Amino acid sequence: MSRFHENFLLGRLKLRQLKLIAAVAQEGNILRGSQVLNIAQPAATKSIKELEEALGVQLFDRSSRGVTPTLYGDVIIKHAKLILTQLRHASEELQSIESGLSGRVFVGTLLAASPTLLPRSLALLRERRPGVAVTVIEGTIDKLMPALRTGDLDIVLGRLPDFREREGVDQEVLYNEPIAIVARDGHPLAAQSSVSLAEIASQAWILPPSETSLRRQLMHAFRRADLEPPIDAIESVSILVNHALLLESDLLAAMPYQVATVQPGLTILPVDMEATASRIGATTRAGITPSAAVTCFMDMVREVAATIRANMPSDGGV
């Protein structure tokens, strides 16, 4: 019988050990991980060693720079995080029953959700369910999706991931949103009644990173029109930096429509980008029953999304 039999794991693993290895993995150091849990380093080192001896495998590689999970460690850490997340949800639901809805929601936000969908949803949640606390993490899809799968996030809002990012997750489409091509007020192209893809392909650009869905959609639009994508470009995901660059130059940028509408001093160029409309929605872990707090937050998100959908340009409606 394999030493990794279910009954063996249930008998050997302790909750405090799961919390410890998750903290050590997060910090990359046994001392810092033990400090997070307010336990002594010798006790933490002993606990990890006991677990490794019980399992018969090494969970961490040690070096002078800290610790790195082994392949065995990665497996235990992944499931430890999911177990701890589910226990947190159970605690929150018990509190909700006892004293009215409370709890905490960890939300990852992509650029498309940041200007309107998320802030309006948070405002509505605060108005109706002030006992629910929310932690917001902003990032790109390659950073947020792994955090969702390991239980560090409950939801990711924004542009829904491509097929290759859908493993182990559920998606809910909230609305479709077109890409807007923006430039500073007074840009030479802004005075035209229409602008072709060929005209903007030859311009200097600020482009999102190549691993983002927005970049892939934009490049596909040029190639579909038999045009070479822009090559004179700065890559940046910072909305503040991008906004400042656009105001100070003749650079162009592609943004989700709602992001573009709230950028002062910028103009949406009259470029037909209808074919690049993107699905905006919520991504959650598959097979996981959400906590009461997460369910409540998603109700707010859907309500806000319905309003956004009603006011989206015709090529952005679901």
matplotlib code that plots the C-alpha trace (Angstrom):
import matplotlib.pyplot as plt

x = [0.0, 1.3, 2.4, 0.3, -3.0, -5.8, -6.2, -2.5, -2.6, -5.7, -4.0, -0.6, -1.4, -2.3, -4.0, -1.2, 1.3, -0.8, -0.9, 2.9, 3.9, 1.6, 3.2, 6.7, 6.0, 4.6, 7.5, 10.2, 11.8, 11.1, 11.9, 9.5, 6.9, 7.1, 6.8, 3.6, 2.1, 3.7, 5.6, 9.3, 11.6, 12.9, 9.4, 8.5, 11.6, 10.8, 7.2, 8.2, 10.8, 8.3, 5.9, 8.6, 9.6, 6.0, 5.4, 8.8, 9.5, 11.3, 8.9, 11.4, 15.0, 17.0, 19.7, 21.4, 18.8, 15.8, 13.6, 12.1, 9.2, 10.1, 7.6, 6.1, 6.0, 4.2, 1.4, 1.0, 1.1, -1.5, -4.0, -3.1, -4.2, -7.4, -8.2, -7.5, -9.7, -12.6, -12.2, -12.2, -15.4, -17.0, -16.1, -17.5, -20.8, -21.1, -20.6, -23.1, -25.7, -25.0, -24.8, -26.0, -24.0, -20.3, -17.0, -14.2, -13.9, -10.6, -11.1, -8.6, -9.2, -8.0, -7.9, -11.3, -13.1, -11.2, -12.8, -16.5, -17.6, -15.6, -15.8, -19.6, -20.0, -17.9, -20.0, -23.2, -21.9, -20.8, -24.2, -26.2, -23.8, -21.3, -20.2, -18.5, -14.8, -13.1, -9.5, -8.7, -5.6, -4.8, -2.7, -2.5, -4.1, -0.9, -0.6, -4.2, -5.3, -2.7, -3.7, -7.4, -6.6, -4.7, -7.4, -5.6, -8.4, -12.1, -13.0, -11.2, -13.2, -12.4, -11.6, -12.3, -9.2, -8.5, -9.1, -5.6, -6.4, -9.7, -8.6, -10.0, -12.2, -15.8, -16.6, -19.7, -20.1, -21.5, -21.3, -19.2, -17.0, -15.2, -11.6, -11.1, -8.1, -7.2, -4.9, -4.5, -7.0, -5.7, -3.9, -3.8, -6.0, -8.6, -9.9, -10.8, -14.3, -13.0, -9.7, -8.6, -6.6, -3.9, -3.5, -3.0, -0.8, 2.0, 1.8, 3.9, 2.1, 1.8, 0.9, -0.1, 2.3, 2.2, 0.8, -2.4, -5.7, -6.0, -2.6, -3.6, -6.9, -5.3, -2.7, -5.3, -7.3, -4.3, -3.5, -7.1, -6.9, -3.6, -1.7, 1.6, 1.0, 2.7, 6.4, 7.2, 5.9, 6.4, 5.1, 3.3, 0.5, 0.5, -2.6, -1.0, 2.2, 0.2, -2.1, 0.8, 2.6, -0.4, -0.9, 2.7, 3.1, 1.4, 1.4, -1.7, -3.0, -5.7, -7.9, -11.2, -14.0, -14.9, -11.3, -11.0, -14.1, -12.7, -9.3, -9.2, -7.5, -7.8, -10.0, -11.4, -10.4, -13.2, -11.7, -14.0, -13.0, -16.3, -14.8, -12.5, -15.3, -14.3, -16.2, -16.1, -17.1, -16.2, -13.9, -14.1, -12.6, -14.5, -16.1, -15.9, -19.1, -18.6, -19.0, -22.1, -20.0, -18.7, -22.3, -23.5, -20.7, -21.5, -25.1, -23.9, -21.6, -24.4, -26.6, -24.0, -23.1, -26.7, -26.6, -23.3, -24.6, -27.6, -25.3, -22.6, -22.2, -24.2, -21.2, -20.5, -23.9, -24.2]
y = [0.0, 3.5, 5.5, 8.4, 6.5, 8.8, 7.3, 7.8, 11.5, 12.0, 10.4, 12.1, 15.7, 18.2, 21.5, 23.5, 21.8, 22.8, 26.4, 26.3, 24.9, 27.4, 30.3, 29.1, 28.6, 32.1, 33.7, 31.5, 31.3, 29.2, 32.0, 34.5, 31.8, 30.9, 34.6, 35.0, 32.3, 33.6, 30.4, 29.8, 28.9, 25.7, 24.5, 25.3, 23.5, 20.5, 20.4, 20.4, 17.7, 15.5, 15.8, 15.0, 12.0, 10.8, 11.2, 9.9, 12.7, 16.1, 19.1, 21.9, 22.3, 24.3, 26.8, 29.9, 32.0, 30.3, 27.3, 26.3, 23.7, 20.4, 18.7, 16.9, 20.2, 21.9, 19.2, 19.5, 23.3, 23.5, 21.3, 22.9, 26.3, 24.9, 23.2, 26.4, 28.4, 26.0, 26.2, 30.0, 29.8, 27.5, 29.9, 32.8, 31.0, 30.1, 33.8, 34.8, 32.5, 33.8, 37.6, 38.4, 38.2, 38.8, 37.3, 38.2, 38.1, 38.0, 39.5, 39.6, 42.4, 42.7, 46.1, 45.8, 45.4, 48.1, 51.4, 50.5, 47.0, 46.4, 49.8, 50.0, 46.4, 47.2, 50.4, 48.4, 45.7, 48.2, 49.8, 46.6, 44.3, 46.4, 43.3, 41.8, 42.7, 42.7, 42.4, 43.5, 42.3, 43.9, 42.1, 40.4, 37.1, 35.1, 36.2, 36.1, 32.7, 30.7, 32.5, 31.7, 28.0, 27.7, 29.5, 32.8, 34.5, 33.7, 35.5, 37.1, 39.9, 41.2, 39.9, 36.2, 34.0, 32.2, 28.5, 27.6, 29.4, 27.7, 24.5, 24.1, 27.2, 28.2, 31.3, 33.5, 36.1, 39.4, 41.5, 42.1, 45.1, 46.5, 47.6, 51.4, 52.9, 56.1, 59.1, 62.5, 65.2, 67.1, 64.1, 64.4, 61.3, 62.6, 65.2, 62.5, 61.2, 57.7, 56.0, 52.8, 49.9, 50.6, 54.2, 53.1, 50.2, 52.5, 54.7, 54.4, 52.6, 51.6, 47.9, 45.6, 42.6, 39.8, 37.3, 39.3, 38.6, 42.3, 42.1, 38.9, 40.3, 43.5, 41.6, 39.3, 42.3, 43.5, 40.1, 39.5, 42.7, 41.5, 44.1, 43.9, 44.7, 47.8, 47.3, 50.8, 50.2, 50.5, 47.6, 48.7, 47.5, 50.6, 52.7, 55.7, 55.6, 54.9, 57.9, 60.2, 59.0, 59.4, 63.0, 63.9, 62.3, 61.1, 57.5, 55.3, 52.7, 50.0, 49.9, 48.3, 50.7, 51.6, 52.3, 54.6, 56.6, 57.6, 58.8, 62.7, 64.3, 61.3, 60.7, 57.5, 57.3, 56.4, 53.0, 50.1, 47.6, 45.7, 42.4, 42.7, 42.8, 40.8, 38.8, 40.4, 38.3, 36.4, 33.5, 31.1, 27.8, 24.8, 22.4, 24.7, 25.9, 29.6, 31.1, 33.2, 36.3, 35.4, 34.6, 37.9, 39.8, 38.1, 39.1, 42.7, 42.2, 40.8, 43.7, 46.3, 44.3, 44.5, 48.3, 48.4, 46.0, 48.3, 51.3, 49.6, 50.6, 48.4, 46.3, 45.6, 44.1, 40.4]
z = [0.0, -0.9, 2.1, 0.7, 1.3, 2.3, 5.8, 6.4, 5.4, 7.6, 10.5, 10.2, 9.1, 11.7, 11.1, 12.8, 10.4, 7.4, 8.6, 9.2, 5.8, 4.0, 6.0, 5.4, 1.7, 1.5, 3.3, 1.7, 5.2, 8.3, 10.7, 9.0, 8.6, 12.3, 13.2, 11.1, 13.3, 16.5, 17.2, 18.0, 15.0, 16.7, 17.2, 13.6, 12.3, 14.5, 13.3, 9.6, 10.2, 12.0, 9.1, 6.5, 8.5, 8.9, 5.1, 4.2, 1.8, 1.9, 1.6, 1.4, 0.0, 2.6, 1.7, 3.2, 1.3, 2.8, 1.7, -1.6, -1.8, -3.5, -5.8, -2.8, -0.9, -3.8, -3.6, 0.2, 0.1, -2.6, -0.7, 2.6, 1.2, -0.1, 3.2, 5.2, 2.8, 3.3, 7.1, 6.8, 4.8, 7.4, 10.2, 8.3, 7.7, 11.4, 12.2, 9.6, 11.2, 14.6, 14.1, 10.6, 7.4, 7.9, 6.6, 4.2, 0.4, -1.4, -4.9, -7.7, -10.2, -13.8, -15.5, -17.2, -13.8, -11.9, -13.0, -12.7, -12.0, -8.9, -7.2, -7.7, -6.4, -3.3, -2.7, -2.9, -0.7, 1.9, 1.8, 2.2, 4.1, 6.0, 8.0, 5.0, 4.6, 1.2, 0.3, -3.3, -5.2, -8.5, -11.1, -14.5, -15.3, -15.1, -11.4, -10.3, -11.8, -9.8, -6.6, -7.3, -7.8, -4.5, -2.5, -2.0, -3.9, -4.0, -7.2, -10.1, -11.9, -15.4, -18.8, -18.8, -19.4, -22.7, -23.0, -21.8, -18.5, -17.8, -16.2, -12.7, -12.8, -13.5, -15.5, -15.5, -18.3, -17.1, -20.2, -23.4, -23.7, -26.8, -26.9, -27.2, -28.9, -27.1, -27.6, -26.0, -26.7, -29.8, -31.3, -35.1, -35.5, -33.1, -35.6, -38.2, -38.5, -38.8, -38.4, -40.0, -38.5, -41.1, -39.8, -36.2, -37.0, -38.1, -34.9, -31.8, -29.0, -25.4, -25.4, -22.6, -21.9, -24.5, -21.9, -21.5, -23.3, -24.3, -26.2, -27.9, -29.0, -30.4, -32.3, -33.7, -35.0, -37.0, -38.4, -39.4, -41.4, -43.0, -41.2, -39.3, -35.6, -34.2, -33.6, -32.1, -28.6, -24.9, -22.8, -19.7, -17.5, -15.2, -15.8, -14.1, -16.1, -19.3, -18.7, -18.1, -21.2, -23.4, -22.2, -22.9, -26.3, -29.5, -28.4, -28.8, -26.4, -26.2, -23.2, -22.1, -23.0, -19.5, -18.5, -21.5, -20.6, -17.1, -18.3, -18.3, -21.2, -23.5, -26.6, -27.9, -31.5, -34.1, -34.9, -35.6, -33.0, -32.8, -33.5, -30.5, -27.9, -24.8, -22.3, -18.9, -16.0, -12.8, -12.5, -9.5, -8.5, -9.9, -7.5, -4.5, -2.7, -2.0, 1.4, 2.3, 2.1, -1.4, -2.5, -1.2, -3.0, -6.3, -6.0, -5.9, -8.8, -10.9, -10.1, -11.0, -14.2, -15.3, -15.2, -17.0, -19.7, -20.3, -20.9, -23.0, -26.6, -29.0, -30.0, -26.3, -25.3, -24.3]

ax = plt.figure().add_subplot(projection="3d")
ax.plot(x, y, z, "-o")
ax.set_aspect("equal")
plt.show()
